Structures are given as C-alpha cells and as structure tokens.
Amino acid sequence: MGFKALTVNTAAEAAGHIYAEDDAAIFQSMFGGDGVLNIGNCLKSTVISNNKVRISDGVLSVGGHIGRLSHADYQDMTIENGATGYNRNDIIYARFLTSGNVDSFILAVKKGTATTGTASDPALVQGNLYDGAVERDYPLYRVKLSGLSIASVDQLFTVIPTIPDLKAQMAKDKAEINQSLANGKIKFGIDSSGNYGYIKDGADTVIPFKRYEDGRIQGRNDVIGSPNSYGLYTKAQYDANKVTYKSGNYNTGLNGETWRSTSFNTGFSTIIALQINCWNDEGNGYFNAFKNVRISGGKVSLDFYAADYVDNYVQWLAVGK
C-alpha cells in the first residue's frame, strides 16, 4: 500500500482516507500502552450492591482506540450472584473487537470460576491490534466475591499521566536533588593531591573518584593474588583464575498482579557481579519491581512483582568464575 498521508486536504469528491486505526496508531505511540487518561473521575468504581458495580466518567485507551463515559455519566456493570461457601473473581474490562470493517468497543464483565479455595482471574484476550489482531481486552477492575458478597474491587488499570503531570514530577525530583545538594549531603571538591572527588554527609574529607589505574590494579589482584615481579601472570594462572561473563533471559511463566518468587542458575561457582532486569511484554515492554535477591554459589533467587495478563521475564548478566 505504501506511505499514507493523513493530515492532508483531499478533493471533495475523494473517498475518506483516514480510518480509526490511523488515529489509534498515533495515540498508541503517544501513550505507550493501554490505560485510563487522567481526566474526570478516571473510571472510578463504586459498589452499588452485591450485583452491581458502577463505573464513573473517564477516558480510556485500548491499543490506541479511545472510548469514554461523558462527564456526570456512568455505567452499571452487572455481577452474577455468588454462592455460599465459594470464592470467585470477576473482571470488569474494556473489549475492542473488529471484523476488519466494523469495530465495537464496550465495557463488559468476564465471570470467573467459583472455587472453595483461592479464586483465580478469568483469562482475557491480549491481541496486538497494531499487528492485526481482531480483539484486545484491557482489565479495569477485579471484583472479588466471597460467598454472596462482594469482598473487594481492585483497580487493575494504569492512569496515564498528562504532560503537566510529568512536568510537575520532574520539577519535584529536581527540587529534591537540589535540596540534597543544598543540605550538604553531597558536595564535590579537590583533595590535597589535586584529585577530583566528592564529599558525603558534611564530612571534610574529599573521596577521590576512581581512576583507570585503580581499576586495573584491583582487577589484576582480583584474578591473581600475587603476580610476578613484572606485574604479569602465566597462562596457567590465568586459566585457573580467569573471570568471564554469562547472561540469560527467561519467561518465568508467572503472573497475577502480586509478588512472585523465581530462581535461576548462572553456571558459575562464584558470582562476582550481577545485574538483573525484571520486565513484561505489555506494549513495548515495562519494567517490574524486584527485591530480596539471594545468591548461593552460582544460583540466584529473587522476588518480583508479576504483572497480570502478560508474560513476565527475568533478564540477567553475571560476572564470575
């Protein structure tokens, strides 16, 4: 089909040339992913009864396609009756569906499976509309039923910040950094030998920045404790003590919008340095939080916050021997 011009005037008799997917591609590139825009009540939820959750006004983007509940308007979502002694998770979600020529964009409820144990969320369709998928569902709320009653309504969506929101956050971060500098927590200086460095927490001593030579000597001593008089070591010494790196990236197979535990083996007997990224494949990829990294020999265990309805990955780079 070739390049398509959008913001151009065409002859009055020409057929329409701008389609919903054109606008959706633009919005998706601006927002970076699905979410609720920061305007109005942001699709706030209110429990009306054990069979009804009300969604207030707001604007929503799914795959760049925009839908809204107008100011002061609302939509009531019907929740089917629970059952005594059973738990169930229902999902209130936005569904975009296309036949290729005609689209629909609605709010709906996906009923979960009742269980006497811990309820799980029903599966949603996560098709990539930009790549040609015909359906994409975006979860808004998890409605937890315990017996006949709604126990809680958990927000699942992300609120996309406005440009003023981002500017305000940047100004706040800048002010905090400047305040730290003004309070003397971090200062820069030169020591008596002329080395540039930094001063911490009001101390008088300048701590010099690390130099290349420092790193070279430290690196040599890390590999060989006692090199020969020339500062060199033999190939046999090197082979016995050499440091190398390995990397990996794996799908944890875990999700659920909660903290999860995972582990991997680097293949080293000793890890000297380790870098970890936890991420998911929503949109162009988002980072997940992680904590409690534990190292035992060459094995690494950690806890990470698993996003829901997407694949969650752990990517690592290790230096060791």
C-alpha positions in Angstrom: 0.0 0.0 0.0 2.9 2.3 0.6 3.2 5.5 2.6 -0.1 7.1 3.6 -0.6 10.8 4.2 -3.0 11.6 6.9 -3.1 15.3 7.7 -3.7 16.5 4.2 -6.6 18.0 2.3 -8.2 15.9 -0.5 -10.7 16.7 -3.2 -14.3 17.0 -2.1 -15.2 14.0 -4.3 -12.4 11.8 -3.0 -13.2 8.9 -0.7 -12.4 9.2 3.0 -8.8 8.3 3.7 -8.4 8.5 7.5 -9.6 5.4 9.5 -9.9 4.6 13.2 -6.7 2.5 13.1 -4.8 5.5 11.8 -5.7 7.6 14.8 -5.2 4.6 17.1 -1.6 4.2 15.9 -0.9 7.9 16.7 -2.5 7.7 20.2 -0.7 4.4 20.9 2.7 5.9 20.0 1.9 8.8 22.4 0.6 6.9 25.3 3.0 3.9 25.0 0.3 1.4 26.1 -3.2 0.8 27.3 -4.6 2.9 30.2 -7.0 5.4 31.6 -6.3 9.0 30.9 -6.1 11.5 33.8 -9.3 13.4 33.4 -12.6 13.5 35.2 -13.2 10.6 37.6 -10.8 8.3 35.8 -13.5 5.5 35.5 -13.8 5.3 39.3 -15.7 2.3 40.7 -18.4 2.3 43.3 -20.1 -0.8 44.7 -23.9 -0.3 44.5 -24.9 -3.7 45.6 -23.6 -7.3 45.6 -24.8 -7.5 42.0 -23.9 -4.0 40.7 -20.6 -2.0 40.4 -20.9 1.5 38.9 -18.2 2.9 36.7 -18.0 6.7 36.6 -16.9 9.1 33.8 -13.5 9.0 32.3 -11.5 8.3 29.1 -9.9 5.0 28.1 -7.3 3.9 25.5 -7.0 0.3 24.4 -4.5 -0.3 21.6 -4.8 3.5 20.9 -8.5 3.3 20.4 -10.3 5.8 22.6 -13.6 5.4 24.5 -15.2 7.5 27.2 -18.0 7.9 29.7 -19.1 11.5 29.5 -18.9 13.9 32.4 -21.5 13.0 35.1 -22.4 9.8 33.2 -21.9 6.3 34.5 -22.3 2.7 33.5 -23.6 0.0 35.9 -21.9 -3.4 35.5 -23.9 -6.5 36.5 -22.2 -9.1 38.7 -23.8 -12.5 38.7 -24.8 -13.9 42.1 -22.1 -15.6 44.2 -22.6 -18.9 46.0 -22.4 -19.6 49.7 -19.0 -21.2 50.6 -17.4 -20.3 47.3 -15.0 -17.6 46.1 -14.9 -16.1 42.6 -13.0 -13.4 40.7 -14.8 -11.5 38.0 -13.1 -9.0 35.8 -14.6 -5.7 34.6 -12.8 -5.0 31.4 -12.8 -3.0 28.1 -13.1 -5.0 25.0 -12.1 -3.8 21.5 -13.3 -6.1 18.7 -13.1 -5.6 15.0 -14.4 -7.5 12.0 -12.0 -5.7 9.7 -14.6 -3.2 8.6 -16.8 -2.6 11.7 -15.4 -2.2 15.2 -17.0 -2.5 18.7 -15.6 -1.0 21.9 -17.5 -1.8 25.1 -17.2 -2.3 28.8 -18.1 -5.9 29.9 -17.8 -8.4 32.8 -15.9 -11.7 32.5 -17.1 -14.2 35.0 -14.5 -16.3 36.8 -14.8 -19.8 38.1 -16.1 -20.4 41.6 -13.9 -22.4 44.0 -13.8 -23.2 47.7 -10.1 -22.2 47.7 -8.3 -19.1 46.3 -10.1 -17.8 43.2 -8.1 -17.0 40.0 -8.8 -14.4 37.4 -10.5 -15.4 34.1 -8.4 -15.2 31.0 -8.7 -12.2 28.7 -7.7 -11.8 25.1 -4.5 -9.7 24.7 -4.2 -9.4 20.9 -1.9 -6.7 19.4 -4.3 -4.6 17.4 -1.4 -2.7 15.6 -0.1 -6.1 14.4 -3.6 -7.0 13.0 -5.2 -8.9 15.9 -9.0 -8.6 16.0 -9.6 -8.4 19.7 -7.9 -6.8 22.7 -9.2 -6.8 26.3 -8.0 -4.4 28.9 -8.8 -5.2 32.6 -10.2 -2.4 34.7 -11.2 -4.0 38.0 -11.1 -7.3 39.7 -14.3 -8.0 41.6 -13.7 -10.5 44.4 -16.7 -12.4 45.6 -16.7 -14.3 48.9 -19.9 -16.2 49.2 -22.8 -14.0 48.3 -21.0 -10.7 48.9 -18.5 -8.5 47.0 -15.4 -8.6 49.2 -13.4 -6.0 47.3 -13.0 -4.3 44.0 -9.3 -4.0 43.0 -8.1 -1.5 40.4 -6.0 -3.1 37.6 -5.5 -0.3 35.2 -2.8 2.3 34.9 -3.6 6.1 34.9 -1.6 7.7 32.0 -0.2 11.0 33.3 -0.7 14.2 31.4 2.2 16.4 30.2 1.6 18.8 33.1 1.7 15.8 35.5 5.1 14.8 34.1 6.4 18.3 34.2 5.3 18.6 37.9 7.0 15.3 38.8 10.2 16.3 37.0 10.2 19.6 38.9 9.6 17.8 42.2 12.5 15.4 41.5 14.8 18.3 40.6 13.9 20.2 43.7 14.6 17.1 45.9 18.1 16.7 44.3 18.8 20.4 44.6 17.7 20.3 48.3 20.1 17.3 48.9 22.9 19.3 47.4 22.0 22.5 49.4 21.8 20.5 52.6 25.4 19.3 52.1 24.6 15.6 51.7 26.6 15.6 48.5 29.3 18.1 47.5 32.2 18.0 45.1 35.8 19.0 45.7 39.6 18.6 45.1 41.9 16.8 47.6 45.4 17.9 48.5 46.9 15.9 45.7 44.7 17.6 43.1 42.3 14.7 42.6 38.7 15.5 41.9 36.2 13.7 44.2 33.1 14.1 46.4 32.2 14.8 50.0 29.4 12.9 51.8 27.1 14.0 54.6 29.0 17.1 55.7 32.4 15.3 56.1 35.6 17.3 55.4 37.5 14.5 53.5 37.3 14.5 49.7 36.8 11.0 48.4 38.6 10.8 45.0 36.7 9.5 42.0 38.0 6.1 40.9 40.7 6.2 38.2 41.5 3.7 35.4 44.7 2.7 37.2 42.9 1.9 40.4 40.5 -0.4 38.4 43.4 -2.1 36.5 45.3 -2.9 39.7 42.2 -4.1 41.5 41.2 -6.2 38.6 44.6 -7.8 38.3 44.7 -8.6 42.0 41.2 -10.0 41.9 42.3 -12.5 39.3 45.8 -13.3 40.7 46.6 -12.6 44.3 50.4 -12.5 43.7 51.5 -11.7 40.1 55.2 -12.0 39.3 57.7 -9.1 39.6 56.6 -7.7 36.2 53.0 -7.4 37.3 52.1 -10.3 34.9 50.9 -13.8 35.3 51.2 -17.0 33.3 48.6 -18.5 31.0 48.1 -21.4 33.5 47.5 -18.9 36.3 45.0 -17.0 34.1 43.1 -20.1 33.0 42.8 -21.2 36.7 41.5 -17.8 37.8 40.0 -16.1 34.8 36.8 -14.2 35.2 34.2 -14.3 32.4 30.5 -13.4 32.0 27.3 -15.2 31.2 23.8 -13.9 30.5 20.2 -15.1 30.2 16.6 -14.1 29.7 13.8 -16.4 30.6 10.0 -16.4 30.8 9.1 -17.0 34.5 5.6 -18.4 33.5 4.2 -16.4 36.4 1.8 -13.5 36.7 -1.1 -12.4 38.8 -0.5 -8.8 39.8 1.3 -9.9 43.0 4.8 -10.7 44.3 6.2 -14.0 43.0 9.5 -15.9 43.6 11.7 -17.3 40.9 15.3 -18.5 40.6 18.0 -19.3 38.0 21.5 -20.8 37.8 24.3 -18.8 36.2 26.6 -21.8 35.9 29.3 -20.1 38.0 30.6 -21.4 41.2 31.3 -17.9 42.4 29.4 -14.7 41.2 31.5 -11.5 41.4 29.0 -9.1 39.9 25.3 -9.4 38.9 22.8 -7.2 37.0 19.1 -8.1 36.9 16.1 -6.7 35.0 12.6 -7.9 35.5 10.2 -6.9 32.7 6.9 -7.8 31.0 5.9 -7.8 27.3 3.0 -5.4 27.6 3.2 -2.7 24.9 6.9 -2.1 24.2 7.9 -3.7 27.4 7.6 -2.4 31.0 10.0 -3.0 33.9 8.8 -4.9 37.0 9.9 -4.2 40.6 12.1 -6.8 42.3 13.6 -7.3 45.8 15.2 -9.9 48.1 17.9 -11.0 45.7 19.7 -14.1 47.3 22.9 -15.6 45.9 24.2 -19.0 46.8 27.2 -20.1 44.8 26.1 -19.6 41.2 22.3 -19.8 42.0 20.2 -16.7 42.3 16.7 -16.4 43.8 14.6 -13.2 43.9 11.1 -11.9 44.4 9.5 -9.8 41.6 6.1 -8.1 41.1 4.4 -10.0 38.4 2.1 -8.0 36.1 -1.2 -9.7 35.2 -2.3 -11.0 31.8 1.2 -10.7 30.3 4.4 -12.8 30.2 6.9 -11.8 32.9 10.6 -12.2 32.2 13.9 -12.1 34.2 17.0 -10.9 32.3 20.4 -11.2 33.9 24.1 -10.6 33.3 26.6 -12.2 35.7 30.4 -11.9 36.0 32.0 -14.8 37.8 34.2 -17.8 37.7 
